Amino acid sequence: MSSAYITSRLTKSGPRFIVRYRLGGRDTPLVYAGVFKSREEAETLRAEVAECLAARKRLPPRPDPPLRMKRGQPLSVYFGQIGPLVKVGVSVNHQKRASALGVRLLHVEPGGRQRERRLHRLFADSHVSGEWFYLKGQLRRYLKKQGADISRRSPPERSKTIPGLCLGHDRKYGKQVG
């Protein structure tokens, strides 16, 4: 039976509330859904995930666990594809990150969080949720210009690694998704 959980932990900057869910019974792994500073925000996401699980709807793309990196290591911005979606993120080890997410690596460039934010704003016309974008418009042109192989899609079996979208409202950009 699928279920959604909230756990808490105390950090230097205060308590954090972590939302996780299972797609089946105890033998299925817990899946990370998000971390919040307030219990109310965590409860909102837990309720949304539980509703999607109960209705057997597709879940929203999960946010990534927080990056754990050593000081001084250079970050790079990577573009990873699953089907029609592209993730624009940062990582110290982009190969390991792409493998962990199950994405096909399209392009990597030097840069940190500032560069990533600028790219997110540049590709806002194709934004889906969080760091995920549809491969269209400005993003498609940018990747072609960078020489990325966007002619082929990720294999369909890999798209199982990221749940689809549950119909809802994208809080960050204020538009309907799904």
C-alpha beads as a LAMMPS data file, in Angstrom:
LAMMPS data file: protein, C-alpha beads

178 atoms
177 bonds

1 atom types
1 bond types

-500.0 500.0 xlo xhi
-500.0 500.0 ylo yhi
-500.0 500.0 zlo zhi

Masses

1 110.0

Atoms # bond

1 1 1 0.000 0.000 0.000
2 1 1 1.411 3.400 -0.950
3 1 1 1.837 6.120 1.686
4 1 1 3.392 9.536 2.350
5 1 1 5.442 10.500 5.423
6 1 1 6.863 13.582 7.119
7 1 1 9.999 13.234 9.205
8 1 1 11.830 16.037 10.970
9 1 1 15.427 16.748 11.867
10 1 1 17.158 19.536 13.716
11 1 1 19.805 21.496 11.797
12 1 1 22.034 24.410 12.788
13 1 1 19.570 26.815 11.198
14 1 1 16.471 25.252 12.786
15 1 1 14.141 22.310 12.218
16 1 1 13.588 20.820 8.754
17 1 1 10.593 18.739 7.702
18 1 1 11.255 16.089 5.065
19 1 1 8.471 14.609 2.924
20 1 1 8.931 11.083 1.572
21 1 1 6.564 8.518 0.078
22 1 1 6.361 4.847 -0.871
23 1 1 4.733 3.574 -4.036
24 1 1 4.028 0.211 -2.396
25 1 1 4.479 -1.637 0.888
26 1 1 7.493 -1.777 3.202
27 1 1 9.557 -3.609 0.601
28 1 1 9.506 -0.567 -1.728
29 1 1 12.022 2.246 -1.175
30 1 1 11.158 5.620 0.315
31 1 1 11.236 8.344 -2.344
32 1 1 12.372 11.875 -1.484
33 1 1 9.677 14.480 -2.239
34 1 1 11.002 17.689 -0.606
35 1 1 12.335 19.448 2.484
36 1 1 10.757 22.494 4.165
37 1 1 11.395 24.930 7.009
38 1 1 7.800 24.813 8.234
39 1 1 5.579 21.870 9.063
40 1 1 2.656 23.544 7.235
41 1 1 4.528 23.568 3.909
42 1 1 5.542 19.942 4.414
43 1 1 1.975 18.964 5.274
44 1 1 0.703 20.662 2.102
45 1 1 3.073 18.628 -0.090
46 1 1 2.374 15.417 1.858
47 1 1 -1.367 15.904 1.301
48 1 1 -0.810 16.554 -2.433
49 1 1 1.362 13.440 -2.784
50 1 1 -1.116 11.334 -0.771
51 1 1 -3.973 12.553 -2.981
52 1 1 -2.060 11.609 -6.140
53 1 1 -1.191 8.199 -4.667
54 1 1 -4.797 7.533 -3.635
55 1 1 -6.152 8.550 -7.038
56 1 1 -3.332 6.605 -8.747
57 1 1 -2.413 9.787 -10.596
58 1 1 1.093 10.512 -11.749
59 1 1 3.175 12.328 -9.158
60 1 1 4.896 15.682 -9.687
61 1 1 8.581 15.525 -10.636
62 1 1 10.458 15.149 -7.389
63 1 1 12.902 17.805 -6.340
64 1 1 16.447 16.698 -5.913
65 1 1 17.946 15.948 -2.533
66 1 1 20.142 18.836 -1.373
67 1 1 23.626 18.834 -2.881
68 1 1 26.378 17.817 -0.510
69 1 1 29.683 19.172 -1.735
70 1 1 33.115 19.941 -0.391
71 1 1 34.309 23.534 -0.314
72 1 1 36.387 24.639 -3.261
73 1 1 35.119 22.046 -5.731
74 1 1 34.045 23.672 -9.006
75 1 1 30.388 23.348 -9.978
76 1 1 29.170 22.771 -13.503
77 1 1 25.758 23.327 -15.042
78 1 1 24.382 20.217 -16.720
79 1 1 21.449 19.510 -19.023
80 1 1 19.909 16.036 -18.639
81 1 1 17.016 14.653 -20.692
82 1 1 14.216 12.196 -19.941
83 1 1 11.753 11.976 -22.823
84 1 1 10.478 15.477 -23.638
85 1 1 11.781 16.944 -20.350
86 1 1 15.190 18.490 -19.688
87 1 1 16.657 19.144 -16.250
88 1 1 18.954 22.139 -15.882
89 1 1 20.934 21.684 -12.674
90 1 1 24.326 22.113 -11.030
91 1 1 26.678 19.463 -9.729
92 1 1 30.276 18.808 -8.814
93 1 1 30.158 15.436 -10.598
94 1 1 27.717 15.717 -13.499
95 1 1 28.235 12.096 -14.678
96 1 1 27.339 10.687 -11.262
97 1 1 24.395 13.100 -10.928
98 1 1 22.986 12.183 -14.359
99 1 1 23.299 8.500 -13.518
100 1 1 21.560 8.968 -10.151
101 1 1 18.654 10.810 -11.817
102 1 1 18.470 8.421 -14.766
103 1 1 18.824 11.211 -17.331
104 1 1 20.725 11.270 -20.631
105 1 1 23.411 13.947 -20.366
106 1 1 23.014 16.477 -23.216
107 1 1 25.438 19.264 -22.335
108 1 1 27.739 20.431 -19.530
109 1 1 29.246 23.883 -19.055
110 1 1 31.241 25.550 -16.305
111 1 1 29.238 27.628 -13.863
112 1 1 27.539 27.609 -10.515
113 1 1 24.168 28.484 -9.075
114 1 1 24.153 32.026 -10.523
115 1 1 24.646 30.684 -14.042
116 1 1 21.944 28.075 -13.415
117 1 1 19.480 30.768 -12.254
118 1 1 20.198 32.872 -15.350
119 1 1 19.537 29.865 -17.584
120 1 1 16.290 29.089 -15.721
121 1 1 15.098 32.645 -16.403
122 1 1 16.189 32.375 -20.052
123 1 1 14.141 29.171 -20.536
124 1 1 11.077 30.326 -18.542
125 1 1 8.835 29.919 -21.617
126 1 1 9.239 26.122 -21.437
127 1 1 9.292 25.726 -17.633
128 1 1 7.440 22.715 -16.176
129 1 1 8.341 22.571 -12.491
130 1 1 11.434 23.188 -10.360
131 1 1 14.480 22.603 -12.570
132 1 1 12.528 20.775 -15.304
133 1 1 11.762 22.252 -18.740
134 1 1 10.157 21.042 -21.958
135 1 1 12.668 20.633 -24.779
136 1 1 11.269 23.430 -26.950
137 1 1 11.702 27.088 -27.861
138 1 1 14.677 28.925 -26.404
139 1 1 16.012 25.803 -24.635
140 1 1 16.052 23.768 -27.872
141 1 1 17.815 26.600 -29.750
142 1 1 20.368 27.020 -26.940
143 1 1 21.235 23.307 -26.852
144 1 1 21.530 23.139 -30.660
145 1 1 23.883 26.129 -30.575
146 1 1 25.988 24.355 -27.924
147 1 1 26.224 21.255 -30.158
148 1 1 24.112 18.957 -27.975
149 1 1 22.612 15.830 -29.577
150 1 1 18.914 16.588 -29.157
151 1 1 17.795 14.643 -32.212
152 1 1 17.045 11.485 -30.232
153 1 1 14.954 11.064 -27.100
154 1 1 15.817 9.115 -23.997
155 1 1 14.685 5.487 -24.147
156 1 1 11.078 5.104 -22.899
157 1 1 12.084 2.739 -20.103
158 1 1 14.238 5.446 -18.530
159 1 1 11.281 7.819 -18.283
160 1 1 9.921 5.572 -15.513
161 1 1 12.551 7.022 -13.169
162 1 1 10.757 10.338 -12.890
163 1 1 7.026 10.408 -12.238
164 1 1 4.927 12.609 -14.513
165 1 1 2.932 15.602 -13.432
166 1 1 -0.152 15.582 -11.246
167 1 1 -2.632 18.210 -12.431
168 1 1 -2.106 21.206 -10.255
169 1 1 -0.814 24.723 -9.962
170 1 1 2.884 25.555 -10.152
171 1 1 3.392 27.782 -7.106
172 1 1 6.698 29.294 -8.294
173 1 1 5.606 30.479 -11.730
174 1 1 1.847 30.753 -11.105
175 1 1 0.633 28.725 -14.063
176 1 1 -1.406 25.568 -14.597
177 1 1 0.664 22.401 -15.150
178 1 1 -0.179 18.854 -16.153

Bonds

1 1 1 2
2 1 2 3
3 1 3 4
4 1 4 5
5 1 5 6
6 1 6 7
7 1 7 8
8 1 8 9
9 1 9 10
10 1 10 11
11 1 11 12
12 1 12 13
13 1 13 14
14 1 14 15
15 1 15 16
16 1 16 17
17 1 17 18
18 1 18 19
19 1 19 20
20 1 20 21
21 1 21 22
22 1 22 23
23 1 23 24
24 1 24 25
25 1 25 26
26 1 26 27
27 1 27 28
28 1 28 29
29 1 29 30
30 1 30 31
31 1 31 32
32 1 32 33
33 1 33 34
34 1 34 35
35 1 35 36
36 1 36 37
37 1 37 38
38 1 38 39
39 1 39 40
40 1 40 41
41 1 41 42
42 1 42 43
43 1 43 44
44 1 44 45
45 1 45 46
46 1 46 47
47 1 47 48
48 1 48 49
49 1 49 50
50 1 50 51
51 1 51 52
52 1 52 53
53 1 53 54
54 1 54 55
55 1 55 56
56 1 56 57
57 1 57 58
58 1 58 59
59 1 59 60
60 1 60 61
61 1 61 62
62 1 62 63
63 1 63 64
64 1 64 65
65 1 65 66
66 1 66 67
67 1 67 68
68 1 68 69
69 1 69 70
70 1 70 71
71 1 71 72
72 1 72 73
73 1 73 74
74 1 74 75
75 1 75 76
76 1 76 77
77 1 77 78
78 1 78 79
79 1 79 80
80 1 80 81
81 1 81 82
82 1 82 83
83 1 83 84
84 1 84 85
85 1 85 86
86 1 86 87
87 1 87 88
88 1 88 89
89 1 89 90
90 1 90 91
91 1 91 92
92 1 92 93
93 1 93 94
94 1 94 95
95 1 95 96
96 1 96 97
97 1 97 98
98 1 98 99
99 1 99 100
100 1 100 101
101 1 101 102
102 1 102 103
103 1 103 104
104 1 104 105
105 1 105 106
106 1 106 107
107 1 107 108
108 1 108 109
109 1 109 110
110 1 110 111
111 1 111 112
112 1 112 113
113 1 113 114
114 1 114 115
115 1 115 116
116 1 116 117
117 1 117 118
118 1 118 119
119 1 119 120
120 1 120 121
121 1 121 122
122 1 122 123
123 1 123 124
124 1 124 125
125 1 125 126
126 1 126 127
127 1 127 128
128 1 128 129
129 1 129 130
130 1 130 131
131 1 131 132
132 1 132 133
133 1 133 134
134 1 134 135
135 1 135 136
136 1 136 137
137 1 137 138
138 1 138 139
139 1 139 140
140 1 140 141
141 1 141 142
142 1 142 143
143 1 143 144
144 1 144 145
145 1 145 146
146 1 146 147
147 1 147 148
148 1 148 149
149 1 149 150
150 1 150 151
151 1 151 152
152 1 152 153
153 1 153 154
154 1 154 155
155 1 155 156
156 1 156 157
157 1 157 158
158 1 158 159
159 1 159 160
160 1 160 161
161 1 161 162
162 1 162 163
163 1 163 164
164 1 164 165
165 1 165 166
166 1 166 167
167 1 167 168
168 1 168 169
169 1 169 170
170 1 170 171
171 1 171 172
172 1 172 173
173 1 173 174
174 1 174 175
175 1 175 176
176 1 176 177
177 1 177 178
